[in-house]
Amino acid sequence: MNTIKYMDYIGSVSFSAEDEVFYGKIEYINDLITFESDNAHDLKKAFEESVDDYIAFCKEKGVNPDKPFKGSFNVRLKPALHKKAIQKAVQQGMSLNKFIETTLEKELQE
């Protein structure tokens, strides 16, 4: 999937050859907000305007624009990788959850 970013928002981007248009939607929000353009430069502008309009709308309505995340998810690993992860966690005196959280934080530092 191709994406673009503006502030803390991600937009998915696709192209319709039949319609000759780029289109996308803002990801990970509670609503369906789309944008489109016939060229890449204006698509970015349309995405940014959609984000700005969505934030303003949410502020006006007094709602949180971001989709809430509960902080837990299932991860499926190859058994050998699962074993290595739990071994490394134990060696570092951590639970597997803490090891994965720490590893993700390290990997996602900007």
C-alpha positions in Angstrom: 0.0 0.0 0.0 1.3 3.5 -0.9 0.9 6.1 1.8 1.4 9.7 2.5 1.7 11.4 5.9 0.6 14.8 7.3 1.0 15.7 10.9 0.2 12.4 12.7 -2.2 11.1 10.0 -1.6 8.5 7.3 -3.4 8.4 4.0 -3.6 5.4 1.8 -3.1 6.1 -1.9 -4.3 4.2 -4.9 -4.7 4.9 -8.6 -7.6 4.0 -10.9 -6.4 3.6 -14.4 -10.0 3.4 -15.7 -10.9 6.8 -14.1 -7.4 8.2 -14.4 -7.5 9.5 -10.8 -5.5 9.1 -7.6 -7.6 8.5 -4.6 -7.2 7.6 -0.9 -8.6 7.7 2.6 -7.4 8.8 6.0 -6.4 5.7 7.9 -6.9 4.9 11.6 -9.7 7.3 12.3 -13.3 6.7 13.4 -14.8 8.0 10.2 -14.5 7.5 6.4 -12.7 10.5 4.9 -11.6 10.2 1.3 -9.7 12.5 -1.1 -8.8 12.4 -4.8 -7.0 14.2 -7.6 -5.8 13.7 -11.1 -2.2 14.3 -10.2 0.2 13.5 -7.4 0.9 17.1 -6.3 -2.8 18.0 -5.9 -3.5 14.6 -4.2 -1.1 15.6 -1.4 -2.8 18.9 -1.1 -6.3 17.3 -1.1 -5.1 14.9 1.7 -3.8 17.7 3.8 -7.0 19.7 3.4 -9.1 16.6 4.3 -7.1 16.1 7.5 -7.4 19.8 8.4 -11.2 19.8 7.7 -11.6 16.5 9.7 -9.7 17.9 12.7 -11.8 21.1 12.6 -15.0 19.1 12.3 -14.1 16.9 15.3 -13.1 19.9 17.3 -16.4 21.6 16.5 -18.3 18.4 17.5 -16.2 17.8 20.6 -15.0 14.4 19.6 -11.6 12.8 19.4 -10.5 12.5 15.8 -8.2 9.6 16.4 -9.2 6.0 16.5 -8.6 4.6 20.0 -6.2 1.7 20.3 -6.6 -0.6 23.4 -2.9 -1.4 23.6 -3.1 -5.1 22.9 -3.0 -7.2 19.7 -2.2 -10.7 18.7 1.1 -11.5 17.0 1.7 -14.7 15.1 5.3 -15.8 14.8 7.2 -18.7 13.5 7.7 -21.1 16.4 11.5 -20.7 16.2 11.3 -16.9 16.4 8.8 -17.1 19.3 11.3 -19.3 21.2 14.2 -16.9 20.5 12.1 -14.0 21.7 11.1 -15.6 24.9 14.7 -16.7 25.6 16.0 -13.2 25.0 13.3 -11.7 27.2 14.2 -14.1 30.1 17.9 -13.4 29.7 17.1 -9.7 30.0 14.8 -10.3 33.0 11.7 -9.2 31.2 8.3 -10.7 30.3 7.8 -11.4 26.6 5.3 -8.5 26.5 7.8 -6.0 28.0 10.6 -7.3 25.6 8.4 -6.8 22.6 7.2 -3.4 23.8 10.9 -2.3 24.4 12.0 -3.7 21.0 9.1 -1.9 19.2 9.9 1.4 21.0 13.5 1.1 20.0 12.7 0.3 16.4 10.0 3.1 16.0 12.1 6.0 17.5 12.0 8.9 15.1 
